Amino acid sequence: MAENGPIEDLAKRISQDLMSRFKWQQHGPCDRDFICDNEIKHKPKDKKKKHTHPVDVVFSYKDPYLNKVIYLNTDLKSYKAGSINATKVETALESLAKTIECAKYSSEWAEKYNFAQIDCEIRGLLFVFNHDNQLQHDFYDFFNPPKPTSGRRDKAVNLDKIPLCAGQQIHIIDPFLINYMLAVTNDMNDMIARKEFPDEEYGFYYPQLTFHKVTVTEKYLPATIEVLSAPFMIIKHGAVYKYNRSIGAEEEVYPEGFVVYYNRIGNSDNEFFYLLDLLSNYQILDGINKIRIRLAYRDKDQRILSHFQRGVEKYAHEYGLDEDAKKKLEDLDVKVVSAVKEFFSAEVISWEPK
């Protein structure tokens, strides 16, 4: 069965308060099951009733490199610290793999959730929310447990037991990634309130790469799951306007530009040297565009701003920048973004087997 009660409300709030900022769409009903079309493969041997697959919520976005709609059949998990283990993670991933295998060919799933007029792809998404904010270790320790000082290593998720079909994918949004996304959305909302960022006229920037070309014409694009989990994301935004009563017209109060959210610890100048080099290769670091860099990692190095400044010095020296060009780099708007933990509240632990 799909989750119900508070977890269904959590799904709606995630869509409204978090995913919408990244320009994801929600489709169809929440907390529904659909009939399994491959019971021989998926139905538990001891189950008597008709087998179904759960759908907590379905999100979608258009991938600018693939030029197709990506549907994310999402399993929402809410837990408190200490109530989760590798076996439960493994069970959730196994269920998701079976669900998206059936969803790909299910007319019932398509009727409820597939509204795409172009090519599409169905993937799984495990969204893991730690509602008591007491998580002390990396979620991926369940896949590769650290070696203990004494005793045996903890059980790991056995990926060989996940029946994922060729060409299909499962993504994970873990608690630390959720905290990063919350920090980004909170910062965006603060800038919007200060009239320093548009409420709608923005999108995520995708460079033309050697083997991956942007194949869409939309001006403002959604964040892909790959962008959200990358070391940094670039947001391109339009100018901000405010109505001026004295002249009876709108006037520009903040110019168009870019905001770069950096999601790494920042404990060396080399990190920022490479970041600046990439921005230059993307033709963003041209001295013309308004650029803001936001350092949003959950556990930043205490000297992260000093490392950034040394990265600027190294970049300027490496490429022989003149004083004017170096001054523009030194004047970049760089800010440390505070971590955001408390956002949603769930009263259920939803790791029971489906």
N, C-alpha and C positions, 0 to 999 in steps of 0.2 A: 504494500500500500504506500501511496505517497504520503508525505507528512501533512498534518492538519493542525488546527488550532493556532497557537502562537507562532509556530514555524511558518504557517501560511501567511500570517500577518508580517512576519519577518521578510518573507519573499517580496511582498508588496512594497515594504519600506525600503528594501535594498534597491528595487527598481526605481522608486521615486526619488530617494535621497542620495543614492550613490551612483548607480549605473547610468542614470540619465545625464550626469555631468560628463561622462565619457562617451555620450551620444550612442549608447546602446538602446535598442528597442525591446520592449516586452511583448510577447505574442500569446494569444489564446488564454485559456483558463489556468489558474494555479491549482496545485494539489489535485491532480487527476491521474488516473491510470488509463492505459490503453491495452487492448487485447494482444497477447503474444501470438505471433504468426509462426513460431518455431518451437512448439512445446517439447518436441522430441529432444531438442538441444538445450532448452532453457528451463523447462519445468522441473522443480525438485521431485525426486522419485516418490516421496511420501505425501505429496500434495494431491488432494482429491478434486478441489475446485479448479475452475478455469484459470489458467495462469495469465497474469497481467504484468505490465511494466510501469514503474512510477514516473511521474513528471511533477516536480515541485514547481518549476517555472521554466520558461523558454525565453532566452535572450537572443538577439541577433544584431549583426552589424555587417556592413559591406567591406570586404577586404580590398584595398586599393591596388594591391599587387596581383591578386588572383582574379579580380573583377567578378566575384561571386558573393552571394550572401552566405555568411557563416551562422548557422543556428547552433546554439549552445543549450542542449538538453541538460538542465541544471539540477543537481542534487544538493540541497541546502542542509548543512549539518551545523548544529549549535551545541556546544559542549562547555563544560567547565574544566579547569585544569585538573588532571589526574583521572579523568573519566574516559580517556581515549587511549587506544593502544594500536599496535601494528595490525592485529587481527581485524579490528573494526575498520581500519582504513582499507585493508585488503578486501574485505567484504563489500564495502561501498564502491570500490573501483570495479570489482567483478560485476556488481549489479549494473553499474553504468555502462560497462562494455556490452553486456547483453541488451540493455535498453536501446542504445544507439544502433546496434546491429539490426534490431527489429524496426526501429523508427525509420530507418533508411528506406524500407519497403512497405511500411504500414500506411494504408489509405486513411485509417482512422487518425493517425498522428498527423498526416499531411493536411487533412481537412481541418483540424483544430489549430495547427501552428504554422503551416507553410503558406506564406502570403507572397513569396518572391515571384517576380516576373522574369528573373534571370536565373542562370545556373546557381545552384546552392549546394551546401555541404552541411551535414549534421555531425556535430561533435559532442562529446560529453564534457561537463564542467562540474567538478567537485568544489563547492564553496564551503570552506571550513571556518566557522566563526567561533571565537573563544569569548563567550559572553560574560565571563567574570574577570577578564583581562589579567589573568594570573599565569599565562603561559611563560615558561622560563627557558624553553629550549626550542631550537629550530624544528619546524614540522617535518622537514626532510630527514631528521634523525630517525624517523620511523622506517625509512628506506635504507639508510646506511648508519646504523647505530654506532656512536663513538665507542672506542675501546675503553672499558672501565679500568680503574686503577687496580681493582681486584675482582675476582669472580668472572662469570661468563658474560659475553656480550648479549644485549637484549635481542629479542626476536625482531627480525626485519620483515617488511612487506615483501612477499614472494611475487615478483612481477611475472613469473612464468605461469602463475595461476590466474592472471587477468586475461580473459579470452577476447582480446582486442583483435578485430579483423584487419586484414591488410588494407592500408589506405585510410583507416579511421584513427581519430585522435581523442585523447582525454586530457583536459587541462585541469590544473589545480590552482585555486586562489586560496592560499593558506592564511592563517591569522596575521603573520607579519606583512604579507602583501596587502591585506585589508587595511592594516594600520597606515601603510604608505599611501594607499588610495584615499583614505580618510584625510590624511595630512594634505594631499593635493587638493581635494575638493574643498576642504576648509579654507585653504589659502586662496583658491579661486573665488570662493564666496566672499571672503574678506576684501579682495581686490574689486569685486563687483560692487560691494557696498560703498567702497571709496571712489567709485567711478574711474577705476584704473584698469578695468577689464570688462569686455562686453558680456552680456548675459547669454547671447545667442551666436553672435558673429565670431566664432572661433572654431578651430578644428586641429587635428593632430597632423604633424608634418611628416611626410614620407619622401625621402630623397630618391632620386633616380639612381639606382645601383647598377653595377655591371651586369649582373644576371637577373635582376628583378626590376622591372619598370612599372611605374604607376600607370595604370590603364584606365583610369576614370577621370572625369572632367569636373566633378564636384569641387567647389572651392574649399569647403570646410568638412573634413573627414572625421569619422569616429576613430577611437582608439581600438586597435586590435588587441587580442589577448597577448600577443607577442610584445607589443609596445608596453603594455602595463607591467609586464614582468622583466623588461629590459633594464640595463643599468641607468638609462635616462630616457626621458620622453620630451619631445619638442612640441609645443603648442603654438600655432600661428593664429593671431587674432587681428580683427579689424580695429579701427579707431573707435573711441568711446565718445558719444555725443550727449549733450545736455541742452534742454530747451532754455533759451535765454529770453525771459519776458520783456526785457528792455528793448531788444531788437526784434522780437516776435519771430524768432527762428532758432533752429538748433545750431550749436557751435561745438567744435571739437574740443574736448577737455583732456583727451589722452590719445597719443598717436598709435597707429598700428605697429605691430612688432611681433616678438617671439618671447615665450616663457619656457625656459629649460628646467625641468625637474630632474635632479640628480639623486639616484638611489643607491649610492655606495658609501662606504665608511669615510673616505676622504682622508686617509692617513699618509699620503705621499704627494709630492708635487707632480710626479709623473702621471697620476690619475687626471689631473686637470690640464696638464700639457696635452695629453691625448684627447681630452674633451674639446679643448680649444682647436686642436688640429682637425677634428672631425667637423666641428661647426664651420671651420674655414672651408673644408672640402665640400660641405653642403651649400656653400656660398651664402651663408647666413652672417658670418663674422666679417662683414664688409665695411664696418664703420658707419653705415647708413641706417641699417635696421636698429630699432629700439630693442635691446635684448636684456631680459631679466633672468638671472640664474638662481634657482631655489634649491638649497641643499636639504633634502627631505628624508635622508636615511634615518631609521629608527634609533640607531646607536652610533652617532657620529663621533669621529675623533675630536677630542677637545680642542685641537689646534687646526681644525679644518679650514678656517679662514686664512690662517698663516700659510698652510699648504697651498691654498688657491693662489695667493699672491706670489708665492715662489714659482708656481706653475706658470703664471703670467710672465714673470721675469725670464724663466727658462724658454718659454715660447718666443718672446721678443728677441732674446739673444740668439736662439737657434735660427730664426728666419731673418735676422738683421733688420728688424723694424726700426723706422726712424722714431724720433721723440713724439711726433704727433700721433702716429699709429699706436705706439706704446701707451700713450696717454689715454687713448680711446679704450684700450683693453683694461687699463687700471681703473677707468671710470665705469666699468660694467656694474650694473645694479645686482649685487650678490647679497643674498639673505639666507640665514638659517631658518628653516621652517620647523616649528615645534611638532613633535609627535602627537597624534590624536588617537586615543584608545577608546574612550567611552563614546559610543554612538548609538548602537542598537541594544536592546535588551530582550532576551528570550528566556522563557521559564521552563523549557523542556530540554532534555538531553535526547537527541534523535539518532542514536547509533544502534537502535535495535535492528536486527536482521529484517529484511523485507520479505 
